[in-house]
Amino acid sequence: MSAAITRFDFAESDPAIPKEEAQPLVAELRADLLKAQYARLENPQRSLLIVVAGIDGAGKGATVNLINEWMDSRHIRTLAFGPPSADESQFPFLWRYWKHLPAKGRTGIVFGSWYAPLFRLLYEKSAKRAEIERLAASIREFEALISRDGVQLLKLWYHLSREAQKRRIAKLESDPDTAWMVQPEDHLVARNFKAMRAAADTMLELTDTPFAPWQVVPSADDRMRNITTGRSILGALCAPMPSAAKMGSPVRARPPRAGKRPLARVNYSLSLSENEYDDLLAHWRGRLARQVRSQAFRNQQLVLVFEGNDAAGKGSTIRRITHALDARQYCAVPIAAPTDEERARPYLWRFWRALPAQGKITIFDRSWYGRVLVERVEKFAKPSEWQRAYEEINQFEHQLAESNILVLKFWLAITKDVQLERFKARERSPFKSFKITEEDWRNRSKWAAYTRAANDMIDLTSTPHAPWHIVPSNDKRHARIAVLETVVKALDERLA
């Protein structure tokens, strides 16, 4: 067991604080908590996410209420999660937690967290070790990613002895005003205390990390539990920003593949005549229309990602796809610079929120790859941020694939001379002049840097479950048909 967990022994001792001793401590603690909460709101460098977990009957619900009472509840969001609903079950199991991450400066309390499935596997002893390790690893990866992106995790495990848990249940049941608080799960704990403690022991050991350590809170005595909780929160609110060493070794991608880079292998001469294009467009668009209206597609989720050079034809290609779709079935998400709301949260947050439900399609015009493209080239992201993003993106896409979400990624590639022709044509056209900006010309001056970034991106994030499809787009007609054909054939395979 790690040193963090042994800060409080799981031995069956039940420490307590006398009432007369607790009163002045509570008064001082409440004042300090409010002061620290307001200081963080005034200087919002990171958010605080408090994970409340522990033995049933240890007073977790009462503790959540107490936190909201002792602090300014207007700036705290309590997130109580039960078993996932039918709608939530369509998505990766971390999706609902991603959606509700608090903004920097604010505090969230997670009651019924991402630890419930892991604890259940350990307690029931029905899962294979590999399944347990996989789930624990995904939790560690999730916590590492959000911790490095400005979410401070405070993980509290509430524990009390078997005898204390029995006494608490009996006391609550003896009073009609509190008997409702006792749930069947509380009696289950009393009967299976040893097995549940062993499951908790293993779970904490598997998920205790330097950037998100567990703190065990003695909970037999209400005053001890409340004061320990308050002190833990105060310590978190007052803690300085962690150093890079505290956050652990940065996630770094493997080196790019040796040999000829991906964009150097593109055949830009491919083209279609107008007659060929019209026939193929009708064919592939008709097949796509039938696919997405089929019974089989109702259980499918499709994510289309479009990246590429400026003026490569992403918008016009997307329009050829959406012409085959029901407007109620898809959502096109144009990605620009993040808003203030998005900057206040981890960079993948806004993409998790846009994932499609079953029978739906999300089309990203630009995407999470901005972190390793424009943010890298324009130095909007620190080197440590974009260097670790390759692996974080691969983890994200792997979670989508595990949930049966089909991800198709397209890089539309044009040559530098064709881009110049299109830029000039846009400037001359009264209908397209809005498409060309000073930023486009500035990006063009960094063609070599963007090409290096795109090559690295394709090398490092083309995986078996989410490969890149590089589409030569000097001829827009060819590019549109190539994309449509790829989508239809991928859906054929998935829906068969």
N, C-alpha and C positions, 0 to 999 in steps of 0.2 A: 504494500500500500504506500502511496506517495506521502511525502512529508506534509502536504497541504491537508490531507484528510485527517492525519493524526493530531491536528491541533485540538480536536476534541475526540476523546476516546469513545468508541462505541460500547464501552463497558456499561453495565447496568446501573450506573450511578445517576442520580437525579438532583443536581445542584439547585439550590433555591436562594432567593434574595429576600430578606425580611422586609415587610411593608414599610416600616419606618426608615429603612435605608434606601428603599427604592424611590420614595416620593421626591426627594431633592434631585436624585439622579435623573428621573424622568423629566422634571421641569427644565433642568439644564440641557438635557439631550434634545428636547423638542425645540428649544430656542436655537440651538446650534444647527439642527437639521434644517429649519426654515432659512436661517442665514446662509447655509451652504447651498441650499436649493436655489435661492434667489441669485447668489453669486454665479452659479452655473448658467442660469437663464440670461444673465447680463453678458456672459462671455461663453457663448455656446460652441465650444470646440468639439464636444462629443456628447452623445446621449448615454443614459444609464438604463440598462435593462436588467431588472431583478427577476431571477428565476426562483420561484417558490415551489419547493418540492419536499417530499418527506413521507414519513409513516402516516397513514390515515389515522386520524384521531389525535394528531400532535398539535392541532390548533392553527393550521395553515390559513384557513378562511378567516379566523379572528385576526390573524396577523396582517392579512391583506387589508382588512378594514382599519386596523390600527395605523398602518402606514399612511393611508389616505386621511386619517384623522390628525395625525401628528404633523403632516406636511401640507402644502397647499395643493389640494386635490385638483385644482383647475389645470395644473401642469403635469398631472400624472394620469396615465391611461392604464386601467386594469384590463388585461386580456385573459379572459377565462376560456380555456379550450377544453371541450369534452371530446368524445370520440368524433372523428371526422364525419361530416354529413355526406350524403350521396354526391352532392355537387363538389365538395372539397376532395372527395376520394378520386375525382378525375385527374387531379394534379399530383405532382411530386409531393411527398409528405411534408417537406419543409415550406411549401408554397404559402400556406396560410400564416406561417410565422414571418416569412419575408414581407408579406403584404402589410403587416401591422408594426413594422419597426418604427420606434419613435424618432423624431427629428432631433438634431443636435440641440443640447440644452435642456431637453425634456426627459422625463422618466417614464418607463413602462414597467408594469408588473405582469409577468407571465405566470398564470396559475393553471396548471395542466399543460405542461410544456412538451417539447420535442423529445423529452426523456421517457414519456409514458410507454411508447412501443418498445424501447430498449429494456426498461424495467420489466415489462410483461414477458419478454422473451427470456430474461434471466430467471424470473420467478417460476415460470411454467416449465422451464427446463426441457422444452420440446424442440427448441431450435438448435441447429448445428452451430458449432463454434465459429465456422466461417461466416454464417449469417449474422451472428452477434458482432463479430469483428468488423464486418462490412458496415453495419448500422452505426457502430461506435465511431468508425472512421469518418462516415459522412457527417456525423454530429461535430466531430473535432474540426473537420474542414469548414463547415458552416460557421462555427464559432471563431475560427481563425480568420476567415474572410471578413466577417462583420467587425471583429475586433480591430483588424488593421485598417478598416474603413470608418472608424469613429464611433463604434458602439462599445461601450464599457459594460462587461458582463459581471454581474454579482450573483453567484449561484449559491443558494442557501438550502441546505438539507436539514429538515426539522426531525429530531429524533428524541425518543424517550424510551424508558425501559418497558418491558412487557407488563410489569405490575402497575406502573404509572398509567399506561394506556388503558388497562382494565379499569382502574379507579376513575379515570376521566370519563369513560363511557358510562359507568354506573352513576356518577354524579350528574351527568347531563340527562340521563334517562329518568332520574328520580324527580326531576322538576318538569312539570308539564310545559313550562315556557321555553325549555331548552331541549326537550326530548326530540324535537324534530331535527335537531342538528346531528343526531346519530344516524348514520347510514349503514346499510348492510355490509359495506366494505370495512367499516370499523370493526365489526364482529369478526370478519374474515381475518383481519390482521391479528386479532387476539388469538385465534386458533392456529395461525400459521406464522407466528412472529419470527421464529428462528429462520425459516426459509426466506421470508421477506427481508430480514436483516442481511442475510447472506447475499441476496440479489442486489441490495443497495450497496453493500460493500464492494462487490465486483463492478457495478455500474460506475460508482464514484472513482474507483481506481482506473477504469478504462477511459474516463473522460476528464480527469483532472489534469490541467495544463498550466503552464506559467502565465498565459494571458487570460485564462478563465478558470481559476482554481475553485474548488468547492470549499465552502465553510459549513461546518456542522453546528447546528444551533440546538443546545439542550432545551427541551420543550415541556418537561413535566411541570415546571413551575411557570405560571403565566408571566410573572414579573421578570424572571430570568430570560424567558423567551423574548419578551418585548424589548428589554434593554439590550440584549445581545443583538437582536435584529436592528434596532436603532443605531447602535454603535457600528455595526457592519455597513449600514447605508451611509452613515456619516463619514466613515473611513473612505468609502468609495468616492463620495462626492468631493472630498478634500484631497484625494490622491493626485499627485502630479501626473502629467501625461507620461505614459511609459516610454522607455527607451526602446531602440530597435532590438537590443538584446533581450529585453523583457518580452517582446512580442514573438521571440523565437526566430529561427532561421527563415529568411524570406523564401517564398515559393518561387523557384526559378524553373523556366522551361528548359527542355533539352536543347543542345545547340541545333541550329538549322541543319537540314540535311546537306550532305556534301554533293558536289556536282552542279549541273546546270540548274539555275533557279527556275521556279515554276513559270513565271511570266516570260522567260526567255524561250520557253518551249511552245508558245502559243502560235498557231497558224492564223495570222491576221488576214489572209487572202480569201478566206471562205466567204461565199456570197450566194444570194438567191436572186433569180429574176423576179420581176413583179408578178408574172403569171404563176410561177412556182410558189411564190410567197402566198398569194391569195388562196390557192388550193390547199396548201399545208396549214394555213391559219384556220381555215374553216374546219379542216379535219381534226386538228389537235384541240382546238377550242371546243368543238362538239363533243369530243371524247371526255374532256375535262368537265364540261357541263353535266354530262350523264353520270360521271363518277361522283361528283360532290352532291348530287341529288339522289344517290342510291341509298338503299337501306343500310348497306355495309358502312357507309361513311358516317352514319349517325354516331358511331362509337369511336370515330377517329378524330384526332386533333392534328392540325397541320400548321407548321411555322415555316414561312418563306423569308429568307434573309437576303437582301440585295445590297451589295457593296460594289465599288468599282471606281474607275477614274471619273472625274467631273466630265459631264457631257457624253458619258458612255451609253446613255439611253435607259437608265434605270426606270425613270418615271413612265416613259412610253411603253416599256416592257411590262411594267406592273399593270398598266391600263389594259393591255391585251389579255392579261390574266383575269382581271376583275370583270371584264365584259362577259365572261363565261359564268360568273358567280351571281348568286342572289345577294343583293345588298344587305340583307339581314343575316347573312351567313359569314361575312368576313369583316375584318377591321384592318384598315391600312394605317400604319403608325409611322409618320415621318419623324425621324430623329434629328434634332438640332442640338444646340448647346443646352445643357441641363438648366432647368429653372431653379429658383431658390429652394423650393420644396424638395427637388431632386438632389441638389447639392448637399442638403442637410442629412442625407442618408447614404448608405453604401451604393456604389455606382451601378450595381446590378439590380437594385431595388425597382427601378422604373420598368425594367424588362420583365421581371417576375410578375409584376402587376398586369402586364398586357398579354399574358399567355391565354390561348384560346380554350374555351370549354369544348366538350365533345360535340362533334358535328360542326365545328367552327374553324376558321382560318385566320391567322394573324400574319400580315405582310409587313415586314420591317423595311422601310426605305432608309438605309443606314441602320446601325444596330449597336450592340455592345462592343463591336469591334472598333468603335471609335477610340476606345482606350489605347489600343495598340497601333492606331493609324494617326488620326489628326492630333490626339492628345500627346502621342509620342513625338511626332514631328514638330508640332508647334510648342512643345514643352509645357503643355497645360497639366500634364501628369509628371510626377517625379519618376526618375528612372526605376526606383524600387517598385513603384506602382504599376507601370506598364510592363516591367519585366515579369512580375508575378502574375499579371493578368492572363497570360496565355494558359497557365495551368488552371487558374480559377474559372476561365471560360470553358475549358474542357470539362471541368467538374460540373459546371452548370448544364452544359449540353448533355453530359452523360446522365444526369438526373432526369432530364426531359426524355431521353431515350428509354430509360428504365420505366418511365410511366407511359410508354407507348405513344409519345408525342413524336410525330415525324418532322424532322428538321432538315430542310433543304437550303443550302447556302450557295449563292451565286456571286462570282466576281466577274463583272462585265469589264472587259479589257479593250482599250483602244491604244493606238500609237500616238505619239506626241504630235505628229504633223496633222493627223485627223482631228485631234482635240483642238488644235489651232484653227482649223477650217470651221469647226462647229462653233467655236467662240465668236469668230468674226461673223458667221451667218446669224447668230443670235443677236449680235449688236445691230445688224441691218434690219432684222425683222421686227415690225411693230407688235407682233403677237408673241415673240420670244425674248424681247430685250430684257424683260424682267428676270429672265433666268440667268443672266450674266452679271456678275458683281465684281467689285474690286477684290473681294476675297478669292474668287475663282482665278483671277490673274495672279494673285499672290501665291496661291497654291501651285499654280503652274510653274512658277519660278523655282519651286522645290520638287520638281518632278523626280529627280534622282532619289531624294530622301523618302518620298512617298513610295517609290518603287521598291526601295530596300525594305521599308516597313511592310508593304503588301506581301513581298516574297517571304519575309520572316513569318508573317501571320499565316499564310497558306501552309508553309512548311510545318509550323508548330501547332496548328489547330485543325488540320485535316485528319479526322479520326474515322475508324470504321463505322461508327454510329452517326457521324455527322461530317461527311467528306465535303471538301470544296469542289464546286463545279465551275471551272474557269471557262468563260464564254467569250470568244473573240467577237468584238462588237464594232469593228470598223464598218461592217455592213449591218445596219440595224435590223433589217428583215431577217437575216440569218440568226442574229442573236435572239430575237423574239421567238422564232420557231424552235431554236435549240432549248430555250428555257421551258417553253410549253411542253415540248416532247419529254424533257427530263422529269417534269412534274407529273405528267400523265403516266409515264412508265414506272416511276416510284410508287405512285398510288396503285397502279395495277398490281405490283408486287405485294404491297401492303394489304390491299383489300381482297386479294385472291383467297 
